[in-house]
Amino acid sequence: KQWYQRRVRVQSGELLKGLVIALRLNTALYVREVVEQVPQDQIHYIVSALPLHHVIALLAFIVELLSSSSHLHFYTLWVRSIVTTHGPALKKNSSQTMSTLNGLLSALTSQTRTLSSLCDTNQYFLDVILTHGKFHKSEISQEVF
């Protein structure tokens, strides 16, 4: 029944209530479904309206999603909003949040390495293409003269 209520809440635009239900159900699939339907400009509103115990649970789910999702920017917006809104409370409850925050650090570090490697590869291929273009252009100009 709660699953149905969550879906009805999300479809009717009641994203906060849908997220709370999904967090109560403690199912990553449901949390992901609701989180990804929240428009970027409403993330801060949703995060600021959540009680701390739901914020801690949400952060744990977002850490999991960060590790496996291609929506890196979107999930970092959630993390930034959580940290800026609930940072002092998270610090105060560090015994509850330390493993989640360490997981967050690990996920962000891993994503940074992946992006860095991708950027290096792209830079290499751009250099190859530019070099090939210059070489090809010089061959054409030598044939004309």
N, C-alpha and C positions, 0 to 999 in steps of 0.2 A: 504494500500500500504506500509506503514512504517513497518508493521508487517512482510510482505513478504521480504522487504529489510533487516530487522534484521536477519531473518532466513538465507537468502542467504549469508549475511556477515559472520555469525557464521559458516555456513557449508564450506565456502571457506577459513576459517582460519583468517578472519579479525575480531578478537574478540574485539578489541578496538572500532571499528566502530559499531559493533553489540551491544556492551554494551551502547554506547552513544545513539543509536536509542532506545534501551530498556528503558533507563532512560528518554528519551524524551516522550516515550509512557506512562511512569509512571505506569507500570503494574508489580506487584510483580512476577507474573509467568514468564514473559519475562526476567526480571532482573535475577531471579534465574536460568533460563535456560542458560543464557549466562555466568553468574558467575561460575556456576558449570562445565562449559566446559573449563575454563581457567586452563592450567596446573600450578601447584604450582610454578614452576620456572619462570613463566611469570607474576605472580601477581604484583610484584613490578614494572615491566615495565608498565603494564596497569594502575596501580594507579598513577604512576608518570606522565603519559601522559594525565590524566584527568584534566580538569579545575575544579577549586574549587567548583563551583555550582553543578557540577555533582558528585564530591566527597561527598559533604554533602548529596545529595540525595541517593547515593550509601550506605553511612554509615547508613542512616535511614533504607534502605531495609535490610542491613546485620543485623542490630539489630533485625528486625522482624524474619529473618531467623535463627539467633542464638537461639531465644527463642523456635523454633519449630523443628529445624533440628537435625539430629544425626551426622552431619558433623562438629562437634565442632572444631576440630583442623583446618580444612580447613578454616572455617570462622574466626577463631582467627588469622590465617595468613593474611587474608584480613585486619582485624582490625589493626594488628600490622603494616602492610605496610602503611595503611592510616595514622595512628598516627605518624609514623616515617617520612613519606614523607611530610605530610601536617599539622603536629602538630602545628607549629607556626601560620599558617593561620587559623586553626580551633580555636585556642585560641583567635586570633585577632577578629574573628567573633563569639565570644562566645554567643552573643545574639541570633544568628541564630541556633547555634549548641547545646546549653545547654540542651534542652529537649531530643535531640538525644543522647547526651553523658550520661545523666541520665538514659535513656532507656538502653544504652549499659552497664552501671554499674549494673543495675537491672538484665539484661539478663545474664551477666557473674556471678553475685552472685547466681542467681537461678541455673545455670548450675554447679557451684562449689558445691552448697549444694547437688544437685542430684548426682554428681560424688562422693562426700564424703560419702553419704549414701550408694551408690553402693559398694564403696571400703570397708566400714565397714561391709556390709552384706557378701561380698566375703571373707573378713578376718575371720568372724565368721564361715562360712561354711568350710573354709580350716582348721580351728582349730578343728571343729567337725570331719572332715574326718581324720585328723592326730591322734586325740585322739582315734577314732574308730579303726584306723589301728593299733595303739600301743596296744590297748586292745585285738584286735583279734589276734595279733602276740603273746602276752603273753599267751592267751588261747591255742594256737597251741603248744607253747613250753612246757606248763604244761602237755599237753596230751602226748607228746613224752616221757617225763621223767616219 
